[in-house]
Amino acid sequence: MTVAGVSWRAVTDSAEGLRDHFRRALGADPIGAYRDWFRAQEELGERGDAALARALADDLWALLPALSFGAAEERARFFHNAAVFYGSPGPAADLVRSRDAFAVALEHFAADDESGWRARALHNLATALSNLGSSRGELAESVTLFQEALRWRTAEREIARGVTLHNLGLARRRLAELDPEHAPEHLEESARALREAVAIRDRHGLAEGRALSERHLAVSLALLAGQPR
């Protein structure tokens, strides 16, 4: 693997050397360097080097405010991608950072009704909250954001709608755990979302995705069946 034109092996002899390399590379070419930075994160994950993965993530966060982009759209997409990274499970997961980065992206895409970037950002913020949130309020917010994304991801954008419905089903199930008083309602809505996701993925011949939604639907239905009547 190469990292922004430099061999991975040439910069892994020293953790500080790797960090210095990416500080320079991101400062010079944020978009190009981020692709290599992300690949480095993946490889560090495979190697189990959580400390270095977190250090690189800290460096990126410190650099973000000063990074230069050719256009506002590029900056918004970059912050979106960084937000997805921080909002994903892993050694550098950080919901606060993810929220802050998504806020930058969503501010830019607030008036976007055509390209789908606003719906994508809403979906991914909702996913971050579903993955990393630990309170009833955070999971309820996740559900609300998924529902907002679905207002753009209509039947005309059915494959993307299926992805959001699948994730909404998972969020509703997590919300049932954190809001046991209303668990039956949440589990019914989880099953409803997953059923629609199954139907969409079946219509489009997405066998792997359909099977995944079917497995999660079975889990939600089993939990619903176990609720007191």
Beta strands, then each sheet from edge to edge (+ up, - down):
strand 1: 2-3
strand 2: 6-7
sheet 1: 1+ 2-
end
